[in-house]
Amino acid sequence: MFVPSSVYAASLGAASRRVEQATAPVSVAAPRVLAHAPAEKKIAMYSRDFYLACGLGGVLACGLTHTAVTPLDVVKCNMQTAPKVYTGIAQGFSKTIGDAGVRGLFRGWVPTALGYSAQGACKFGFYEFFKKYYSDLAGPEYAARYQNLIYVAGSASAEFIADVALCPFEAVKVKVQTVPGFARGMADGLPKFVAEQGAGGLFKGLVPLWGRQIPYTIMKFAAFENVVQALYKYAVPKPKSECTKTEQLGVSFAAGYIAGVLCAVVSHPADNLVSKLNSTKGMTVGQIVNEMGWVALFTRGLPLRIVMIGTLTGLQWGIYDAFKVFVGFPTTGATPEPEKNDSEDDVPLASRIQVKPAPPAPPVAARPRNPAAARATLDDPVALPTVRKPPALAKKPVVDSDSEEDVPLAQRKTQLVSSSAGTAAKKAAKKTPSQDGSKPTKRPSSLASLPESTPKKRVKKEADEAAGGDIKWKTLRHSGVLFPPEYEPHGVKLLYDGVPVTLTPEQEEVASFYAVMLETDYMQKETFKRNFWEGFREVLGPKHPVKCLDKCDFRPMYEWHMAQRELKRNATKEEKAAAKAAREAQEAPYKVAYIDGRPEAVGNFRVEPPGLFRGRGEHPRMGRIKRRIYPRDITLNLGPGEPVPQHPYSGQDWAEVRQDPSVTWLAYWHDPINPKEFKYVFLAATSTWKAESDVAKYEKARRLATLIDGIRAAYTRGWSAPSARERQMTTALYFIDRLALRAGHEKDEDEADTVGCCTLKVENVACQPPSSVRFDFLGKDSIRYENVVEVDPAVYRNVKLFCVQDAKGGSKRPGDQLFDSFEAQDLNVRLKQLMDGLSVKVFRTYNASIVLDRLLARGEGAGGEEDPPGAQDVGVPPAEGDSVDAKKAYYDRANKEVAVLCNHQRAVPRGHEGQMDKINDKIKALEDELAEIRADLRLANEGKCAEDGRKLNAEVLQGKLQRKKLQIEKAKVNAKVKEDLKTVALGTSKINYLDPRITVAWCKRNEVPLEKVFNRSLYQKFQWAMDVEPDFRF
């Protein structure tokens, strides 16, 4: 008989044998529900003695508490049975004392003590029994999934028996308490009651008693279990395992009191019926309901009963858990985490090694802290100590973006293929990784053979020392950054409740941020408006008359700004040219940096102007004020002896000027919205450094193509591994491989609640028989990911189990992590042991590139390859004689399938419908022209003139006809492509995930001009790929 992991945390072995030592337990399956193995295991779990001990605890809990509240019970029963005499709580106490003295308040305490002691023994003892019995009956998976049903069934069954024990005592108690002079107590009351109503009369109230007590007990146990979990999760500032016994007993009392209030409400109508039946001879339930009325049935005596039952239930749980602690059991509910063991037997060897830090690098002038660590990404390499060669401790950077443009080259851990990017690309195109003659590194046969890393907290994004130590440059000179112009006040007043309000320049600037967005969709987003108001209120100050955003009218400011835009739009051609020339002259010094004397284009040299943060999707920070960035906020990186760039702010210095040749950033500053993030200035995407990095990135993905079969075989074996952690990790890897999901990382409370594979929640997936999994979550940039995927049956079974049971055997709720035993960093550690440099991002690059390569190669004689995902949606490959536009349309459809795979979606552009209307009108006009040409051609073939007398040349008209047909065909193709691509962003995958050599080679094979596929910036970015041979395959 197994121990139900969904409700008990005792290990399997502890459930079936006695343990002599009185040592603290180490739970194997430790969900945060119900009791687990006792701290001092002198009593075997689930044995007869165990249930007897629980029963004894129930005797103390129920017998003592019900006896203690006898005065409350006496007044309550009299209020229920004689409401005209006992009109209120205070009056009821006064009358009872006046009629019978203080002793009158304790009438019936003996049957109360005996009856509720018997009931408590059955209630708690049988609850523990039935809870385990039903768990065994359901099996571990269903017991975890339907945990609350186990609570309900176990408590209802226990109370059914307990009420049989309570009913005779309850009948005598009510009669003694509500009928003056009937009897003094149990000794004389029981014989009188039997003589009056017979032995069967003792059980006359059994059915109503069940009606009162069973709902009460269900609520008492189920609510208590859930409230305890909630208190430890949300209210108690530390885990249960770190709480003292006194603190744990305090939680038990609080949870019991809350549960008791709920119990009183659900069981009160039946309590009224029981009291009336036992005090009035011969009345039926229907008669009582008619006499009392439904409102009185639910409310008469309820406030007093809430006080009584709340206190009663809180004390019961407190006493019961105190008794459990006394005999060596832990308190009930919210099982603590397993206590740490001093033994290292279960710790991976790699984790036990004391790694010595590497000797410090030679000092560099003003050795900087590397802010690139603040851009840490979970997809970047994570160092794992090994037995053979412990590496130097180094903090690894993490980057949130899929693009590596913002990541210093020193931290990408990519091996530069060649000092000449173009030459390297040419060589790589002609020689696949498997042909380089090197012996492949021996890899583990399964993921299970790899050491498990200790789960880590998410790395806080802080500037830190450079992860690498390579020298990237000898000399570095640049002109710093270009600041936006200072704000110039316009003097247009804000209206507050219809009255113009004077604002300072700073206040006016912030108000203008909001005004220019009046006609946008952000005005419908409460988060945006709330965040703006919080920031605007701080700028206004506490004494400002503007106190409410709803009374503010920004329309005058909005209209002024719109008028200014219109003036700029209506400027003459000469004025626009002069403005453009002035702007280019201002930007020119910032556009170039000199690396070892070599000019390189700088990428994002502009400092973003202040404004309101918009974010994507439902970002929780939308509407926050982005403050202005000044030189005092910015750190520069320059070569030794180079002049420090000037800036327009007198009296300010740069935050710091560093000289670090091991990094490639030129400047950085804290993100004004998220101070944990940093904004960087890097070289442009066309720089040599970026080109070398791109080549290395795509060659790494090509190398994965040669190892993918072995890796897939390894993670397939892991689906049935004994370790729950291994099953979770290999299942996640399956999704990352097959669905190109991002890794994901933990989120702070004020970050957008986006999800990746490793941070999927139970509520984000749904199993659909026989073997499909439905995904629904917000991906990067708050883009929704919806997909139904047919998966391997073993994966389906795993996901189904992970939705209801955690790695320790505990139950899960919808908001819990699907993969709760590891984080993205741990998965990347495993991947790097399967292939050097392998990460989740490499999988995305591989899958995106291989899908595009195979889709484009269809119909080109690439036999033996199975169709990749999306092959049916792409359609028939272009034939040799097809137009360039038809070939380009096929390429776009293939690109679309990659974008869908990578979830590169977008909202439909606001002007899409208007653009489509124009295109359709154009097609109609072309078709009308075609009809006219055909009519003229018929006349020409008949030797006739046109209706207006024009002479018609059949040969000329035939040429016009063909050209017009081509125009129409091109317009229709473009219209279809535009409609098909309205919700996908093709550029993201082109820039970051698709090996450009695939596209260049396809264009060469199909005689498609490259500018049809690559815009100017991509053409410049991927110059290194232009020499690839036409027969290149990824």
C-alpha angles and dihedrals in degrees: 000000000000126000108246104244091198094067108018129049098199116123118251092248094050091055094065107035141043118249114213099202118082095224132141113269129246107212119216097191107032115170119167094254137095130333128331135193115317120259091231106037100203089127117054114237116255093007124130090262090052093056092043090053090051089048091052090051088052091052091055094042098049102027096051097041098046091047091050092054095046092118090056090047092051093053093043094051092049092049089053097047101035107026094161091058099036102044102166146003098262092040090048092055091046094049094046092051091043093051101041108006125240088311088066090069089062098049109139097017093135097056087042092054094044096042098047092042088057091044093048092051092053095038099054098030095048092041090061090046098048093042091060094038094055091043091054089047093052097044127231098287097049093038088057094045096046098036095142091051088056089054092048096046094044095049094043092051092048093048092048088063095037093056092056087059093045101043101081092048092045091053093053092042095054092046092050092047099045106034110064113222095012094115142326096234148312098316096060098020097063096055091045093049092050092046091050102041104012128242090291089060089069088069098039090106096045096105094048088043089056088047090055103036103038095058088041093053095043089054091042095057103029094044092045093052092049096042091052090053091048093048093052091045101045111012109033110073095216138039119275090247089063095048121098119241089253091054091047091051089050089055090049092054093046093048090046092052092050090047090048093057090054090046093054093053097049096043101040100094091055090046090057090051093049093049093049094045093051095045099044121056119225100006120133128215092254093052091050092050091050092049097046100035125222096274093052090044090061100035111028107111093356100128092052091045091051090054091045099044094040091053091039095052094043091052092045093056091043093051093042093051092043089055090048090052089048093055093043104267125124122245117274124269138011097053111222123239114274112277117250119261121216090219118097093204092110096040116100111251092237090057093054095056115108101224115210115218117247117254112272118269118252110279117267122198107280091353100219134217105242112238091195088085086070090065091059117161128198089226093063121098116280117203116236119193112237131197097240102048119012107205126220114273108257131166111238124222122236126205126199097198125084088221118079093207092103094047120093111245091233089065101046091076091216121148112235108238097205141342086243110058095196094051091046092052092049092053093044091052092057098043124049120211091256091059099055093095095235121131113247117243113255109251131199114269092231141014088243090068092062120093115255116240122221111261110256135207117245110279112249111235106247133147108259144161116306111269092218130052101202118126109241099179143004099206128025125179129169141148099247121234136326114241122211116247119271118261118271113204116235097195096227107145129231115234116227114190086340094307121113112245125203114228132191116244090259092050092044091052092053092045089052090054087062097039096060090057098055094109096046130097089252089080087070093055115091092197091058093050094043094051092046092051092050090054095040091050090056091051091049094050130221096285098052116116092229103093106154133043093211091065093050118103112198094172096107090054091046092052092049092053092047090052090052091051090050091052091054091046091052095047116126122261090252092051092050091048091050091049090049092050092050091049093049092048090052093048098043098088092051097050097074137052127187115230112188087337092308116120114234128180116250118225119206102010095152122096107228112248120241118269143117120311111241106179123180129280114350097335111179092221098053112131096030117136116254103213124218116271117227133188089261087067097051131086118202130204115211139161120261113278094011118135115260110242118251124237134197098245113092116208094029131102129200112268089243140338113215135186107208116151092182094074134057104213118110099199142351142185138178117278105250092219099043111025090193089067128070133213114221138198111216136167116277124272089257093062123117092243092055092046092053090047092051093051091051091047095054094042088055089054090049090052089053087057089064093050101036097099092056093045092050091049089051096051091043089060089050093063090079098037117135091237115084089208091056092048090050094047095048091046090053090049089053090057092045091051100042100034101031090232120174119246098243127204140218117284132221116231093257095048125094110274095240123156139215132183096276093047099046113139127216089250090058095065135050128187114227116192136274097025113319129118122204117211123199120167145118111267130193115328088016091285110157117240115205121171140145111209131185106225139186111285091241091054090048091053091048094050090047090054095042089056092063106024132046127217091270094051097260127134125261137218128212093264095051124104115269090212101038101161101068144021133226092265090058092052092051090051089056093046093054089057090055092051132359109261094004114153140157089266091055088056090054092049091048095047094045093048097043092050092051092045093052095043092052092045093056111116092016096099096269094147126182095037121117117230111265123229112294096025092128093049093050092059131206116347115248118269124230094260097047120117123262089248092055090050091047089050090054090050091050091051090052090048088050092057089054091048090051090048090053093041093241094161132152138188116266106271113255093238096044097105092049092049091049090050090053092048092049091048089051091050090050090050091050091049090051089052090048090053090052092050091051091050091050090047091055090051091047092051088052091050094246132133127240120269090258090052097258117149111241126217112204094202093052092046091050089056091048090050093054093046091049091050089053090049091052092046091051092047092050092048091050091047092052092047092049092051093045093050099043094107101038132074109220095181098068095062092042092054100041114016113025117083101235091215089071090059096042092050092048091050090052093049093048099037093240115153108246092227087067089067106025121051119217096272093050091046090056093042093054100041088126090066098052096091095057117130118251092242094059114136125186 
